[in-house]
Amino acid sequence: MKHNFGAGPCILPQEVFQEASQAVIDFNNTGLSILEISHRSKEFEEVVKETEQLVRELLNVPMGYSILFLQGGASQQFAMVPLNLLPENGKAAYLDTGVWATKAAKEAKKIGQVEIVASSSDQNYSYIPKNYQIPSDASYFHFTSNNTIYGTEVFEKPQTTVPTVVDMSSDILSRSIDISQYDLIYAGAQKNMGPAGVTLVIIKDDLFHKSGRTLPNIFDYEAHAKAGSMYNTPPVFSIFVSMLNLRWLKAKGGVEAIEQENIIKARILYDEIDRNPFFKGTAAVEDRSRMNVTFVMDTPELEAEFLALAKERNLVGIKGHRSVGGFRASIYNALTISSINALVDTMREFEENHQ
């Protein structure tokens, strides 16, 4: 058995793989593959409706918000957000907490004025900035809730009176949030929701055309909302597998239940990192991510040796991002506690081998 700690395309439950593989051969007894059915067919329209309803139910999305299934990943949202929300003479406020937050601000600067309200770059993004001011005249405030590379997470929404936009690509559906506190949430599906290829957008309807810009329809949130996420050919398979995964999450007890599992998984792993003299966490303790656990060892030689042992124990995907090194264990929703225990056991085995 492989224990998948990879940070990119998410681990999914085995039952989701089984259902998806069957649909690749024959979708809902139609005699057609999910890969070939018409995206305009009644059968697929039902998939989109159920997926939207599951998102609405699992996240308690209130009335007055549209749920969109788009393409282009979070990277396209880096541009769509300012195109739709930032007027020609406006200003957007951004919090800089890592690579993806930096990229989001960089794209927004091509469209309008951007103010970086705070940054943790001074300590290699190992913490979340505190006590910063968000200008009250900003058209919106943007932050990234979980930083996959550096292992930090924002658990409390920053207080502000301006519309709040959050990139939740790597912790959406992993913990309870109050949607009404946010005006726009976007998330690439490939961490906790489904396979790569679809991007979830939850947007308050009164943000449509907030920028006053004339946009191509493909970049206009309202155009996608009016078309029911069918303005252009949607990523059919990605939406379908997301639906299966959301069904699985609902059957487990929903976001509230999975959050408790995620708390336990993270605690077990962080406790071992703090106990074991060979390992050291890299993120500030109060800002430690539940989704991406980052840690290092004293020397590259030890790290190479531990990676070799991890490979022998069928632990995959724990090598840290190339920009920071060390290790990163991504512990998304579908990763089981048994996989966490397998990693902890390997860390203890390494310690025993060097005593």
C-alpha positions in Angstrom: 0.0 0.0 0.0 1.3 3.4 -0.9 0.8 6.3 1.5 0.3 9.4 -0.7 1.5 12.7 0.9 1.8 14.5 -2.4 0.9 18.2 -2.4 -0.4 18.4 -5.9 -3.3 16.4 -7.3 -5.1 15.2 -4.3 -5.5 11.7 -2.8 -9.0 10.5 -3.3 -11.0 7.8 -1.5 -10.8 4.3 -3.1 -14.5 4.1 -3.5 -14.4 7.3 -5.5 -11.8 5.8 -7.8 -13.9 2.7 -8.3 -17.1 4.6 -9.1 -15.2 7.0 -11.5 -13.5 4.1 -13.2 -16.9 2.4 -13.8 -18.3 5.6 -15.3 -15.3 5.9 -17.7 -16.6 2.6 -19.2 -20.4 3.1 -18.8 -21.9 6.2 -17.2 -25.2 5.6 -15.5 -26.1 2.7 -17.8 -26.1 5.1 -20.8 -23.8 2.9 -22.8 -21.5 5.9 -23.0 -18.4 6.9 -21.1 -18.4 9.9 -18.9 -15.6 11.0 -21.1 -17.7 11.1 -24.2 -21.2 12.2 -23.1 -22.5 15.6 -24.2 -22.0 18.3 -21.6 -25.5 19.5 -22.7 -27.1 16.2 -22.0 -29.8 15.8 -19.3 -27.5 13.3 -17.5 -24.6 15.7 -17.2 -26.9 18.7 -16.3 -28.0 16.5 -13.3 -24.3 16.0 -12.3 -23.7 19.8 -12.3 -26.9 20.4 -10.3 -26.0 17.8 -7.7 -22.4 19.0 -7.4 -23.6 22.6 -6.9 -26.1 21.4 -4.3 -23.5 19.4 -2.4 -21.2 22.4 -2.2 -24.0 24.6 -1.1 -25.0 22.0 1.6 -21.5 21.1 2.8 -20.4 24.7 3.2 -23.7 26.1 4.2 -23.6 28.6 1.3 -26.3 31.3 2.0 -28.7 32.7 -0.6 -27.3 35.5 -2.7 -24.2 33.6 -3.7 -23.5 31.9 -7.0 -21.5 28.7 -7.2 -19.4 28.3 -10.4 -17.3 25.5 -11.8 -14.7 27.1 -14.0 -11.3 26.2 -15.6 -7.9 27.7 -15.6 -7.1 26.9 -12.0 -6.5 29.4 -9.2 -4.0 31.1 -11.6 -6.8 32.2 -13.8 -8.6 33.6 -10.8 -5.5 35.7 -10.0 -6.6 37.7 -13.1 -10.4 37.3 -13.0 -10.7 38.7 -9.5 -9.2 42.1 -10.3 -10.8 42.2 -13.7 -14.2 41.8 -12.1 -13.7 43.6 -8.8 -11.1 46.4 -9.3 -12.3 49.6 -10.9 -9.9 51.6 -13.2 -9.2 54.1 -10.4 -9.5 51.7 -7.5 -7.0 50.0 -5.2 -6.8 46.4 -4.1 -5.2 45.2 -0.8 -3.2 42.0 -0.7 -1.6 40.0 2.1 1.7 38.4 1.1 2.1 35.0 2.8 3.9 32.9 0.1 4.4 32.0 -3.5 0.8 31.8 -4.5 -0.2 35.0 -2.7 2.7 36.8 -4.4 1.6 35.5 -7.8 -1.9 36.7 -7.2 -0.7 40.2 -6.3 1.6 40.2 -9.3 -1.2 39.5 -11.7 -3.5 42.1 -10.1 -0.8 44.7 -10.5 -1.1 44.3 -14.3 -4.7 45.3 -14.0 -4.7 48.1 -11.4 -3.2 49.5 -8.2 -2.3 47.0 -5.5 -1.2 47.7 -1.9 0.6 44.9 0.0 -0.7 45.4 3.5 1.8 43.0 5.1 4.3 40.3 4.2 6.1 37.4 5.9 8.8 37.2 3.3 11.4 38.5 5.8 11.3 35.1 7.5 10.8 33.0 4.4 7.1 33.0 4.9 7.3 30.9 8.0 4.5 32.8 9.8 1.3 34.7 9.1 1.6 38.5 9.6 -0.5 40.0 12.4 -1.8 43.4 13.4 -1.7 45.0 9.9 -4.1 47.6 8.6 -6.4 47.1 5.6 -7.2 50.4 3.9 -10.9 51.2 4.2 -10.9 52.6 0.6 -9.7 49.3 -1.0 -12.0 47.8 -3.5 -11.3 44.4 -1.9 -8.9 42.6 0.3 -7.3 39.3 -0.9 -5.5 36.6 1.1 -4.4 33.0 0.7 -5.8 30.9 3.5 -3.3 28.0 3.3 0.2 28.1 2.0 1.1 24.8 0.6 4.9 25.4 0.2 5.6 26.9 3.6 3.0 25.1 5.8 1.1 28.0 7.2 -2.6 28.6 7.4 -5.0 31.5 8.3 -7.7 30.2 10.6 -9.4 33.5 11.5 -10.6 35.8 8.8 -8.9 39.2 9.0 -11.3 41.9 10.2 -12.1 44.4 7.5 -15.1 46.3 6.2 -14.1 45.9 2.5 -15.1 42.9 0.4 -12.9 39.9 1.2 -11.6 37.5 -1.4 -9.8 34.4 -0.4 -7.9 31.7 -2.3 -8.8 28.5 -0.5 -7.3 26.1 -3.0 -5.6 23.9 -0.5 -8.0 23.9 2.5 -11.5 24.3 1.1 -13.8 21.7 2.6 -11.2 20.7 5.2 -12.7 22.9 8.0 -15.9 24.8 8.8 -16.0 28.4 7.6 -18.7 31.1 7.7 -19.3 31.8 4.0 -21.2 35.0 4.8 -17.9 36.6 6.1 -16.5 36.3 2.6 -17.5 37.9 -0.7 -15.6 35.7 -3.1 -13.9 32.3 -2.5 -12.0 30.5 -5.2 -10.3 27.1 -5.0 -8.6 24.8 -7.5 -10.3 21.4 -6.9 -7.2 19.3 -6.8 -6.5 19.2 -3.0 -9.7 18.3 -1.3 -12.6 18.5 -3.8 -11.6 16.4 -6.8 -9.1 16.0 -9.7 -7.3 18.9 -11.4 -9.2 20.6 -14.1 -12.1 22.4 -12.3 -12.0 25.5 -10.2 -14.7 26.3 -7.6 -15.8 29.9 -7.3 -18.3 31.0 -4.6 -19.2 34.6 -5.3 -21.7 37.1 -3.7 -24.0 38.1 -6.5 -23.7 41.8 -5.8 -20.1 41.7 -6.9 -21.0 41.1 -10.5 -19.7 44.0 -12.6 -18.2 45.7 -9.6 -15.2 46.9 -11.5 -17.2 48.6 -14.2 -14.9 47.2 -16.8 -16.1 45.8 -20.2 -14.9 42.2 -20.1 -14.8 39.3 -22.6 -17.6 37.0 -21.4 -15.1 34.2 -20.7 -13.6 36.4 -17.9 -17.0 37.7 -16.6 -18.3 35.9 -13.5 -21.9 36.9 -14.3 -21.7 35.4 -17.7 -20.7 32.1 -16.2 -23.4 32.3 -13.5 -26.1 33.0 -16.0 -25.0 30.1 -18.1 -24.9 27.7 -15.1 -21.2 27.1 -15.5 -21.9 26.1 -19.1 -20.8 29.2 -20.9 -18.2 27.0 -22.6 -17.6 23.3 -22.5 -17.0 22.5 -18.8 -14.4 20.0 -17.5 -16.9 17.2 -17.4 -14.8 14.4 -15.8 -13.4 16.7 -13.1 -16.9 17.9 -12.1 -18.2 14.4 -12.0 -15.4 13.0 -9.8 -15.8 16.1 -7.6 -19.5 15.1 -7.2 -18.5 11.6 -6.2 -16.0 12.9 -3.7 -18.5 15.4 -2.2 -21.0 12.5 -1.8 -18.2 10.6 0.1 -17.6 13.7 2.3 -21.3 14.1 3.1 -21.6 10.4 4.0 -18.7 10.8 6.5 -20.6 13.5 8.3 -19.7 16.5 6.2 -17.1 19.3 6.8 -17.6 19.3 10.6 -16.7 15.6 10.8 -13.7 15.8 8.5 -12.4 18.8 10.3 -12.1 16.8 13.5 -10.2 14.0 11.7 -7.9 16.6 10.2 -7.2 18.1 13.6 -6.3 14.7 15.0 -4.1 13.8 12.0 -2.2 17.1 12.2 -1.7 16.8 15.9 -0.3 13.3 15.7 2.3 14.3 13.1 3.2 17.7 14.7 3.6 15.9 18.1 6.1 13.5 16.6 8.0 16.4 14.9 8.3 18.2 18.2 9.3 15.1 20.1 11.8 13.5 17.7 15.2 15.1 18.0 16.0 14.4 14.3 13.2 16.6 12.9 12.2 20.3 13.3 9.1 22.1 12.1 9.6 25.2 9.9 6.3 27.1 10.5 5.5 29.2 13.5 3.6 27.0 15.9 0.5 29.2 16.1 0.3 29.3 12.2 0.9 25.6 11.5 -1.2 24.3 8.6 -3.4 21.3 9.0 -3.1 20.5 5.3 0.7 20.8 4.6 3.1 19.9 7.4 6.6 21.2 6.7 9.8 20.1 8.5 13.5 19.7 8.1 16.5 17.8 9.5 20.0 19.1 10.4 21.8 18.1 7.3 21.1 17.3 3.6 22.8 13.9 4.2 20.3 13.0 7.0 17.4 14.2 4.8 18.5 12.0 1.9 18.8 9.0 4.2 15.3 9.6 5.6 13.9 9.9 2.1 15.4 6.6 1.2 13.8 4.9 4.2 10.5 6.6 3.5 10.6 5.2 0.0 11.2 1.7 1.4 8.2 2.1 3.7 6.0 3.2 0.7 5.7 6.8 1.8 5.5 9.0 -1.4 5.4 12.7 -2.0 7.1 13.9 1.3 10.0 15.7 -0.3 9.7 19.4 0.3 9.1 22.0 -2.4 12.2 22.6 -4.5 12.3 26.3 -3.3 12.5 25.4 0.4 13.8 21.8 0.7 13.2 19.5 3.6 10.0 17.7 3.8 6.3 18.4 3.3 3.6 15.9 4.3 0.3 17.0 2.7 -2.5 15.5 4.7 -5.6 16.3 2.8 -9.1 15.0 3.6 -8.9 11.6 2.1 -5.6 10.7 3.7 -6.2 8.2 6.5 -4.9 8.2 10.0 -3.2 4.9 9.2 -1.0 6.8 6.7 -0.1 9.4 9.3 0.8 6.6 11.7 2.9 5.0 9.0 4.9 8.2 8.6 5.3 8.6 12.4 6.4 5.0 12.7 9.1 5.6 10.0 10.3 8.7 11.8 10.6 6.7 15.0 12.4 3.9 13.2 14.9 6.4 11.8 15.5 7.7 15.3 16.1 4.2 16.7 18.5 3.4 13.9 20.7 6.3 14.9 20.8 5.8 18.6 
